[in-house]
Amino acid sequence: MAHSKVVIIGSGPAAHTAAIYLSRAELKPVLYEGMLAGGTAAGGQLTTTTDIENFPGFPDGIGGSELMDNMRKQSIRFGTEIITETISRVDLSQRPFKLWTEWSDGPEDAPARTADAVIIATGANARRLNLPGEEVYWQNGISACAVCDGAVPIFRNKPLFVIGGGDSAAEEAMFLAKYGSSVTVLVRRDKLRASKAMATRLLSHPKVTVRFNSAATEVIGEKKPNGLMTHLRIKNTATGEEEVVEANGLFYAVGHDPATALVKGQIELDEEGYVATKPGTSMTSLEGVFACGDVQDKRYRQAITSAGSGCVAALEAERYIAETEASEDIPPPHANPAL
Ligand SMILES: Cc1cc2nc3c(=O)[nH]c(=O)nc-3n(C[C@H](O)[C@H](O)[C@H](O)COP(=O)(O)OP(=O)(O)OC[C@H]3O[C@@H](n4cnc5c(N)ncnc54)[C@H](O)[C@@H]3O)c2cc1C
């Protein structure tokens, strides 16, 4: 059975930044990039989008897949071993930690690998609504990230819609108001879930309208390859009445699902299922297990913040490995006193 000092699970900006730092530190990291893990290609969420305009260093923007290919090459260049398999089971109860891969993870199967330290960088997925038309117009008018996509030309001075009633929906709507001709927030129920302060700001915003008891039921648009959305069918959830309105942008703010099923019950998760980390660090509730990127960040969810936290995880894992190697008696894994 293969053993590594450090294993990274994931393949987005967080995982690859950690891999670049750890391989340059000559720790020979092994990175499991996943085989369509959680339905997303190796490379993570950025492989599902086109131009990234806010990642520093690319003044003309860069394609999401190209950016991730570059990060992957950089990880390999310094000696990261990349394995295109999904980690489907881990045992973090004893050191070394044990990891199994998909299809070879039965009770009788030996682990694929053991590791002294594990970095969890499995990311998160924006929830979708599976509306008719959603597949066709995803990224051609529909987005799950206003900060990422709001500034692109197709949304400038156009009627935009946000779905959701919480703080994220309110934040996204007010952000989009800088660009759109109007922003309408569709709230399924008759009240907002957002905090009082946020709700007050939203309801008093001159460019934002909140439509209660309203749900989008269909996205309509140009019928040609890469056609853009142009209209939205909206249903009044109280009366059942439907209408079609002009809409050039639709932003989902209905939550994200962090990919934490793998470690649930073994390390501490917060009430929304994200890995709990000590603020400002990548340390989880278990020593030797670190988390970075969207799997532990429900606030910023950006490529650059994920990359930054990947760097933090690598430096902390490196220090942890050095400290455990220096001590003669390797202690059993125990709760992280820092958390
Ligand atoms: C459509 C879209 C557009 C975006 N645009 C921008 C933008 O313009 N600018 C910006 O800064 N951010 C943007 N983002 C957000 C950005 O993509 C995320 O913040 C960032 O990718 C999170 O990185 P991450 O490293 O946490 O992991 P992710 O990108 O979430 O990747 C993690 C990946 O790890 C792999 N994985 C998961 N589980 C396992 C497992 N068990 N075993 C092995 N592998 C596994 C999967 O491939 C998974 O996708 C966008 C997001 C989306 C969805």
PDBQT file of the ligand as one rigid body, heavy atoms in Angstrom, charges set to zero:
ROOT
HETATM    1  C1  LIG A 401     -20.016  29.043 -13.382  1.00  0.00    +0.000 C 
HETATM    2  C2  LIG A 401     -19.000  29.568 -12.403  1.00  0.00    +0.000 A 
HETATM    3  C3  LIG A 401     -18.264  30.695 -12.710  1.00  0.00    +0.000 A 
HETATM    4  C4  LIG A 401     -17.313  31.180 -11.821  1.00  0.00    +0.000 A 
HETATM    5  N1  LIG A 401     -16.600  32.281 -12.164  1.00  0.00    +0.000 NA
HETATM    6  C5  LIG A 401     -15.649  32.740 -11.321  1.00  0.00    +0.000 A 
HETATM    7  C6  LIG A 401     -14.866  33.868 -11.668  1.00  0.00    +0.000 A 
HETATM    8  O1  LIG A 401     -15.031  34.475 -12.743  1.00  0.00    +0.000 OA
HETATM    9  N2  LIG A 401     -13.917  34.288 -10.774  1.00  0.00    +0.000 N 
HETATM   10  C7  LIG A 401     -13.721  33.662  -9.570  1.00  0.00    +0.000 A 
HETATM   11  O2  LIG A 401     -12.836  34.056  -8.813  1.00  0.00    +0.000 OA
HETATM   12  N3  LIG A 401     -14.470  32.597  -9.210  1.00  0.00    +0.000 NA
HETATM   13  C8  LIG A 401     -15.421  32.135 -10.062  1.00  0.00    +0.000 A 
HETATM   14  N4  LIG A 401     -16.191  31.058  -9.686  1.00  0.00    +0.000 N 
HETATM   15  C9  LIG A 401     -16.002  30.485  -8.347  1.00  0.00    +0.000 C 
HETATM   16  C10 LIG A 401     -14.786  29.549  -8.366  1.00  0.00    +0.000 C 
HETATM   17  O3  LIG A 401     -14.928  28.638  -9.421  1.00  0.00    +0.000 OA
HETATM   18  C11 LIG A 401     -14.687  28.802  -7.046  1.00  0.00    +0.000 C 
HETATM   19  O4  LIG A 401     -14.633  29.716  -5.975  1.00  0.00    +0.000 OA
HETATM   20  C12 LIG A 401     -13.411  27.961  -7.023  1.00  0.00    +0.000 C 
HETATM   21  O5  LIG A 401     -13.342  27.119  -8.151  1.00  0.00    +0.000 OA
HETATM   22  C13 LIG A 401     -13.363  27.086  -5.771  1.00  0.00    +0.000 C 
HETATM   23  O6  LIG A 401     -12.182  26.380  -5.828  1.00  0.00    +0.000 OA
HETATM   24  P1  LIG A 401     -11.911  25.086  -4.928  1.00  0.00    +0.000 P 
HETATM   25  O7  LIG A 401     -10.458  24.852  -5.081  1.00  0.00    +0.000 OA
HETATM   26  O8  LIG A 401     -12.472  25.246  -3.585  1.00  0.00    +0.000 OA
HETATM   27  O9  LIG A 401     -12.637  23.860  -5.605  1.00  0.00    +0.000 OA
HETATM   28  P2  LIG A 401     -13.625  23.584  -6.803  1.00  0.00    +0.000 P 
HETATM   29  O10 LIG A 401     -13.384  24.478  -7.966  1.00  0.00    +0.000 OA
HETATM   30  O11 LIG A 401     -15.002  23.529  -6.239  1.00  0.00    +0.000 OA
HETATM   31  O12 LIG A 401     -13.127  22.134  -7.238  1.00  0.00    +0.000 OA
HETATM   32  C14 LIG A 401     -13.096  21.044  -6.399  1.00  0.00    +0.000 C 
HETATM   33  C15 LIG A 401     -13.002  19.835  -7.284  1.00  0.00    +0.000 C 
HETATM   34  O13 LIG A 401     -12.379  18.771  -6.600  1.00  0.00    +0.000 OA
HETATM   35  C16 LIG A 401     -12.781  17.559  -7.162  1.00  0.00    +0.000 C 
HETATM   36  N5  LIG A 401     -13.257  16.652  -6.089  1.00  0.00    +0.000 N 
HETATM   37  C17 LIG A 401     -14.339  16.800  -5.269  1.00  0.00    +0.000 A 
HETATM   38  N6  LIG A 401     -14.483  15.759  -4.451  1.00  0.00    +0.000 NA
HETATM   39  C18 LIG A 401     -13.462  14.915  -4.736  1.00  0.00    +0.000 A 
HETATM   40  C19 LIG A 401     -13.077  13.645  -4.233  1.00  0.00    +0.000 A 
HETATM   41  N7  LIG A 401     -13.773  13.039  -3.261  1.00  0.00    +0.000 N 
HETATM   42  N8  LIG A 401     -11.987  13.045  -4.766  1.00  0.00    +0.000 NA
HETATM   43  C20 LIG A 401     -11.267  13.659  -5.745  1.00  0.00    +0.000 A 
HETATM   44  N9  LIG A 401     -11.605  14.867  -6.270  1.00  0.00    +0.000 NA
HETATM   45  C21 LIG A 401     -12.684  15.481  -5.771  1.00  0.00    +0.000 A 
HETATM   46  C22 LIG A 401     -13.923  17.849  -8.138  1.00  0.00    +0.000 C 
HETATM   47  O14 LIG A 401     -13.462  17.883  -9.464  1.00  0.00    +0.000 OA
HETATM   48  C23 LIG A 401     -14.344  19.238  -7.696  1.00  0.00    +0.000 C 
HETATM   49  O15 LIG A 401     -14.994  19.964  -8.642  1.00  0.00    +0.000 OA
HETATM   50  C24 LIG A 401     -17.131  30.545 -10.572  1.00  0.00    +0.000 A 
HETATM   51  C25 LIG A 401     -17.887  29.416 -10.234  1.00  0.00    +0.000 A 
HETATM   52  C26 LIG A 401     -18.811  28.915 -11.135  1.00  0.00    +0.000 A 
HETATM   53  C27 LIG A 401     -19.609  27.688 -10.771  1.00  0.00    +0.000 C 
ENDROOT
TORSDOF 0
